[in-house]
Amino acid sequence: MPIRALSDHLINQIAAGEVVERPAAALKELLENALDAGATQIDVDLAGGGIRRIRVADNGVGIEREDLALAVARHATSKLATVDDLDAIATLGFRGEALASIAAVSRFALASRAAGRPHAWRIEVEGGTLGATAPAALPGGTTVTVQELYFNTPARRKFLRTEATEWGHCDEAFRRIALAHPDVAFALQHNGRVVHRLLAQGRRARVVALLGEAFVAGAAVVDAQAGPIALAGFAVRPAYAAQGGGQYVFVNGRHVRDRVLTHALREAYRDVLHHDRQPAYALWLALDPRHVDVNVHPQKHEVRFRESGAVHQFVLHAVERALATTGALQPAASAAEKLGVAAALTPPLTPESLSGAHSDRGWIPSRQAAMPLGANEPATFYAKLFGPRDAPAGGPDLPATGDDYPLGFALAQLHGIYVLAQNRAGLVLVDMHAAHERIVYERLKSALDRTVPIQPLLVPATFTATPLETAAAEEHAETLERLGFAISSLGPATLAVRGIPAPLADADAATLARAVLHELREFGGSEVLTAHRDALLSTMACHAAVRANRSLAVPEMNALLREMESTERAGQCNHGRPTWYQLTLADLDRLFMRGR
């Protein structure tokens, strides 16, 4: 067949398949144009999920009469002038394709009144056929109306989903734009019903309005800057991750789906999130436009960073630090939710002091007196477990002033599994094994930055080893020494553990050694210390953590609470399970129907 040039009409219809795959894509393009025009108020009216009608009205600078026809022409834009402009794109739109593509597959109308002009003008396009410019009534700004999307391309229209599905996509596109630009007021209605009416507001208020109060209440605040790059927003703490809420990342005001950022955020949650949960966040990344390329895809949802490695590390560490500070310093998800109690999420505790404080519930003691409870373990148990402390472990020797104690003071132990404690808010329940596992894990990570000190055993622990275990002990002797193990062979089928990591001095030496040898066999020495380091340390911490049915004295329980308060990421164990829950007095009142 001979080669022929395609007509402009056919080119526009082909482009529409890339740019306007569904009504939500058209809505996104129109909203971005309104924002680029400097609008401070944008009103959206949809019908039939955006299939029957999309109308976007803004109060931006408007379009001059003579530019209306150019506005719906392909590759005509006011946002780029030279090739150099592509290297530092500061606007949301720039390709000059959107309006032409939308107009090619719909009944399209564009009305605008340029700033300072006495009249508004309107132009209509019917399936790509341009009409005449006519006067219009408009107080200012621009109004774009798109009706009967894909009316002239039935093959494309049949691929659209139901109105409800397309409306869901439109609502999500609106949310992304509104979240990205909280300083702009938005309104959205669908089939005559007002869905959103958002005032110009700050990021926190906009997130609350669109994602809910629970999203913010359960999130760590991210605020980091390094030279020309900054990251701000909210990263939902792992205990709340099951509630969902979405994943939103904005780069210079543009919602993006980027592999570098997605991987960095997944890594930031890797150490604290349970495997069956998904992270949730709303984050705004700002950097020099010259350092990010947005001209990657016609829909402009992909970007490329000039220094992707640096961006990855910056985002990873910023979110990691934010999540780390929420360990025991802010309450985990309210246990009342698990019990079916409709209670508001507990805000972070900010007591001024616990010293002799009074409340409507009575006097809060500044120090806990000794309780007449027996314990099967000596009071030095936690001193051995955690090493020397700056202050005594608890009881009457606990300091009465200074830092607050968000997790409060121990009351008792339940079934040898849970520690019950009282704080200002009410009752705290702690899974002692999960909590201690996180504490040991963090200590091991810190120790491995150097060489883990070895605790020699007075009596070596021997065990029958398989040939593979014996070979692993000999092959990886250097790695074992760095991890704090001293293991030698007593024969072809016997290994002796002569020393174990000092932070794990009370662990079962033989069981711990077997677990480590298994990891070394599986991955090798270098891999264990790099890619699989955290998995190995997690295994070690799990074996060394205090077990269920281990009876603890009150000072020992208090020592555990104090260690949790000073340990990063103490709100979750190494496997992402929560380590503690808060039951507020209001939760308890509801359970017992007090005041009804």
N, C-alpha and C positions, 0 to 999 in steps of 0.2 A: 504494500500500500504506500502511496506517496506521503511524504511528510508535509503536514500543513500546520499553520499557526492556529492556536486556539483562540476563539473569540473571548472578548472581555467578560461576557456574561457567563460563559462556561468556566473561565478561570475563577471567577468569583464564587461559583457554585462549588468548585473543587476546594477552594480555600475555605469555604464555609464548613466543609466536612472536618477540617482540622481545627478551626477556631471556634466554631459553634456546634459542638457535637450534641448539645442538649440545651434546653432553656437556661439552665443554671450557668452555662458558659457564656451565653449572651448577657445575662444579668451581671455577671462578674465584669465583663468588658465595659458595660455601660456605667457601672459604679466606679470603676477605675478612671474612666474619662471624666466623670463628675468631680472626683477628688483631684485630678490633675488640673481641673479648671478652677481650683481654689474654693470649692463649695464648703460651706459650713453647715448646711442643712440639705439633706437628701431624702426625698420621699419616694417610696417604691410601692407600686400598685400592681398586683398580679391577678390573673384569672386563669383557671384551669391548669394550675401548676406551672404557669408561664407559657403553656402551649398556645392558649387563646390570646393572652395579652401580657405584655411586660411594659410598664410605663415607669420611667425614672425621671424625676424632676429635681433640678438642683438650683441653687442660687449663686452659681459660679460666675465667671467673667463673661460668659456668653460667646457667641460666634457672630462675626460680621456677616451682613447680607451676602456680599460677594464671595464669601468663603463657604457658604452652605453646600453648594454643589461639590466643591473640593472635599468637604468633610466626608462625603459618601463615596469618594473615588478611592481606588486602590493605591496604596503606597503614597498617600498624601497625609502629612502630619505637621503639626506645629511644634513638635517636641524634639526633632532632630534637624540639624542643618548640614553638618559635615561628618565625615567618617570618624573624626576625632571624638565626636559626641557619643559614639557607640562605646567608647572606652570608659565613660563615666555617666551611665544612664541614671538620672535622679528622678525620673517620672515613672509612673506605673505602666502607662502605655507608651509605645514608641514605634511600632511596626507599621502603622497606617493601614491595617487590614480589617480591623474589627467591624467598623460601621459598614464598610463595603460588603463584607461577607454576610453580615446580618441582613442588610437590605436586599441581598440577592436571593434570599430564601424566605422572605416575609413581606407583609404589607407594612411598610416602614414610614414613619413620619418624624421629622426633626424640626422643632420650633425653637428659636433662640432670640434673645434680645441682648445685644452686646452692651457692656457697661457704658453708661453715658449716652446711649442712643435713645431717641424718642419712641421708636417703634420696634416691634418684634416681627420676625419673618419666619416663614414655614416652607419646607420642601417635603414632598412625598415621593416615595420610591415603591413601585409595585413589582415585586419579583425581579428587581434589578433594572426596571425601566424608570428612568428619572423623569419626574414631573416638573412643572414650572414653579418658580418661587412666588409665594403669595404673602400678603400681610397676615399677621396673626396677633391675637391678644395674649400678652404674657407680661407679668410685672417685672421680670428680670430672669437672668440665668438661662438654662436650657432644659427642654423637656423632650425626651425621646420616647416614642410609642412604637412597639413591635407587636403586630397582631398576626395570628394564624401562622405561626412558625412552620416552615417546610410545607406550606400550602401548595407550592408548585413543584415539589419534589416528593411525591408520595412514597417512593422507594426509601427515602431517608426517614420520612415521618413514621413509617410502620415500625422502625427500630426504637422509637420512643416508648417509654414504659407508661404505666397508668398515670393519671393525673396526680394521684397521691404520691407516687414514687418521684415524679418530676418535681412536685412541690417540696418534697423532703430535700432534694438536691439544691433547689433554689434557696431554701431556708438556710442550709449549711453554707452556701456561697455568701449569703448575706451576713451570717454570723462571722465568717472569716474576715470580711471587709470591715465590719463594724468593730470587731476586736482589734484589728490592726490599726484603726484610727479612732481612738476613744475621744479625741478632741473635736470630732464632727458629730452633729446630731443626725439621727436616722429615724425613719418611720417605715414600717412595712405592713401592708395589708394584703390579704389573699381572699378572693371572692367576696369582697366587701367587709371582711372582718379584720379589725386591727390586731396584728400579732405582736409587733414590737413598736414601742415608742421610746426612743433613747435620747436623752439629753446629752449635750457635750459634757464630758466628765473625765475623771482620771481613769487609769488602767484598772485599779481595784474595783471601782464602782461599775465599770463596763463588764468586767469578768463576772461580778456578782449578778448583774442584770441578765447576762446571756448564759452563763454556766452554773449559776446558783451560789448561794451563800456557803453551802457545804464545800464547794470546790476551794474557795479561798480559806475557809476555816481549817481545812485539812491540808493546806499547802505550806511549804517552806518558801520564804521570800528569797528570790535570787536577785542579787544586785552586785555586779562585778564589772570592772573596767581594767583594761591593760593597754595603755597608749591610745591608739585610735579606734579600738574595738570595745564595745560595751554590751553586756547582756543583762536584761532585767525581766522580771515577771514572777511567775508562780510555778513551783514544781510540787505536785501533790505527794505528800508523804506516803511511804509504802503501806501503812496500815489503812489508808483510805483508798488505795488504788483500785480495789474491787468495785468501788462505786462508779468507776468510769469517769466520764466528763470530757474526754477528747484529748487530742494531741495537736497543739497549735504552735507553730514556729513561724515567726515573721522576720524577714530580713529587709531592713530599711523600709518598713511599712508594707511589705509584700508577703502574703502567705506562700510558703514554699514547701515542697516535699523533696528534701535533699538527703542523699545517702550519707554524706559526711556527718551532717547534724543528727540524723536518725541514729547512726551508729554511736556517736558520742553520747547521746542521751540514753541509749540502751545500756551502754557501758557504765554510765553514772548510776543506774539503778541495779546493775547486775548483782552487786554485793548485798543488797538489802531487800530485793523484791521477790516474793514467793513466785514459783514457776507458773502458777495458774492465773496470775494477775498481770495486768498491763499498766504501764506508767501513764500518768496524765499530767499535762503541763500546758501552760500558756506563756510563751517566752518571746521577747522582742530583742533581736540582735541588730545592732547598729554598727556600721563600719564604713569606711571610705568607699564610695561607689566605684572608684577605680580599682578596687581590690576584689570586686565580685562581678561576674559576667551573667547578666540576666537574659541575654540573647541566645538562648539555648533551644527553646521549644516555642512553637507558635502560641501556646496557651500560657507561656511565661510562668509556669509553676516550678520549673527547674532552674537551678543556678549552678555556677562553677566558681569556686574561690581560687584566687591567685595563689594563696598560701593555705591550702586545705589542711595540711598537717597542723599548722599553728592554730587555725580556727577550731579544729577538732579538739585539741588539747585544752584550749581556753574554755570551750563550752563544757567539756567533760569535767574539768576541775571546778568550774564555777558552780555547776549543779551538785557535784559531789560535796563540796563544802557546805552548800545550803542544806542538803539532806542530812549531813553529819551533825549540824547544830541542832537538829530537831530530835535527837535521841531521847533523852529523858528530860529535856528542858521544856518540852511541851507535851501535853497528854496525848496518848494514842487514841484511836477511835473509841468512842464511848461504848462501854459494854452494854449499856441500856439498849442500843440498837440491836445487839445480838439477842436480847431478851424480849424484843418486840415492843419496847417502850418508845413512844414517839417523843424523843427528847432532842433538844437542840444540841449541836456539837459543843463540847466543853472548850472554852477559849484557853489560851496559854495562861498558866499561873503566873501572876506577878505580885506575890505577897511582899510587902515592905519589910516585914520581919515576922518571925514566929515567936519572938521573945515576949511571953506573957500577953499575947494578943487576945482581945475580946471580940466576940461576934454574937449574932443573934442565936447561935447554937451553944453558946457557953464559952468558957475560957479555954484557949488553946495553950497547952503547957509549952514552955520554952525548952524543956528537956524532958526526956522520958525516964521515969524512975525505973529501978530494977523490978522485974515482974517475977512472981513466984512460979515460974515454969521450969520444969526439969528439962534437961537436954542430954542426949546420949553422946554428944561430941564436946570436946573441951572448948573453952572460949578462945583458944588460940587457933582454932581451925582456919578461919579466914585470914588470920595473920600469916599462917603458913601458905595458904592458897594464893594470896595476892602479893606476898612480900611485905616488908616493913611499911608502915603508914606514918604520915606526918602527925595524925591525931589518933587517939584510941578509937576502936571500932564502933562503939555505940554505948547504949545504956546511959547511966548518969554522967559518964565522962564525955558525952557528945557535946561539942561546943554550943553554947547557947546563943551566940551572936554571930554575925558575919553573913556568909552566903545562905540563901534560902535552901530548903530541902524540898524540891517539888514532889518527890515520891514519898515524903512524910516519914513516919516512924512505924516500925513493925509492931503488929499486934499479936499475930500467931501464925502457925503453919497449918495448912489444910492438906490432909492425906499425904503428907510428905512430898507434895508436888508444888503447891502454891504458897506464896507468902502473902499474907493479908496485912496491909498497912493503912494508916490513917494520915491524910494530908488535909490541907485547908479546904479542898473541894469536896472531900468525902472519903470514899473507900478506894484503895488501889489494890489490884490483884496482879501478882507477878508470877510468871512461870519461871521458877528458879533455875531449871536446867537451861532453858532457852536464853535467859538473861546472862547466866554465867558463861555459856558457850560464846556469846558475842564478846564478852569481856576478855576471855582467854584468846579469842581469835584476833582481836585488835592488838593485844599485847604481843602475840606472835608476829603479826605483820610489822610492828615497830621494831621488834627484836631482829627480824630477818634483814632489816636494812643494814644491820651489822652482821656479826656472826652470833647465833644464838648461844648463850652460855650453857655449858653442860653441867647437870647435877649428877655427880657420881653416886652410884648405888652402893650401899654398904654390903649388900648381898646381891650379886648379879642375878638377873632374871633369865632363866634358860627356857628354851622351847624347842620342840622338834620342828625342823625346817625342811621344806621341800627343796629339791635341787635348784629350782628357779629362785627361791628366796635366798639360798646360800650364794648363788651366783650374783644376785642383785646386791647383796651386802658387800661382796668383794669388789664388784665393778663400780659401785657408786659410793665407795667409802668416803671420798672427799665431800660429796654432796651431803651424805649423812652427818658428817662432822659439822658442816656449816649449819645444818638444821638442828644441831644440838644433841646428836646421838653418838654413842660409843658402842659399837656392835662388833663382836669378834666371833670367830668360829671355834667351837670346841670339838669338832669332828665333822664327818661328811654330812651328818643329818641333824646337827645341833648348833644353835646360835645362842650366844650369851649377850644380853643387854647389860652393859656395865655403866651406862650413863644415858640420861634422857634430858630433854630441854628443861632448863631451870623453871620456866613459867609453868611447866606441866609436872612438877615434882611429885604430886600426889596421884598421878594417873597410873593405870595398869601398864607397866613397862612392856610386857610381852605383847599384849593386844595392840598397844600403840605402835610398836615396832613392826608388827605384821602389817598394819594398815599402811604405814609409810613405805615398806618394801613393795607392797602391792602397787602403789602409785608409781614408784620408780620403775618397776617392771613394765607397767602399762605405757608410760610416757617417756621414760629416760630422764637422766639427771638434769640436763640443760633445760628441757621442756618443763620439768616440774618447778624449776626455779624462775621460769619466765611465764609462759602462757598458762600453765596449770598451777602456778604458785598458790593462788587463793583457794583453789579447790583442795589442794593438799593441806594447807593450813586449816581450812574449815573441817576437814576430816580429823586432823589432830585435835582441834579444839573440841569437837563433838565427843571424842573419846576421853578427853581430860575434864570435861565439865562435870559439875556435881550432879549426881544421879538422883532420880526420883526415889522417894522413900528414905532419903537421907535426912535425919532429924537435925535441925539447926536450932541453936539457942538464939534468944532475942538479939544479943550483940552481933551474932554472926549474920542474922537477917538484916540488921541495920547496916552492916558492912557491905552487904550485897547491894542494898539500895544506894549507898554512897558511891560505890564503884560504878553503878549504872549511870548516876548523874554526871559522872566525870568522863564517861566513855562515849566516843562518837558512835552514832548509828545504833545506840543501845535500845532503840524502840523495836528493832527486829533482830531475830537470831540470824545465823549465817545462811539459813535456808529461806529467809524472808518471812518467817512466821512472826507475829507480834509477840513481844516479851511481856507486855503489861497492858492493862486496861484500867480506865478510870470510871468508877460509878459515882456520880455526883450525889449530893444529898437530895437534889431535886429528883434524880432518877429513883432513888430509894423511896422517896415520898410517893411517887407515882406507883411504884410496885405495891406499896402497902396502902394505897388510896388515902393517904393522909390529906386532910384539908377538904375532903369531898363530903 
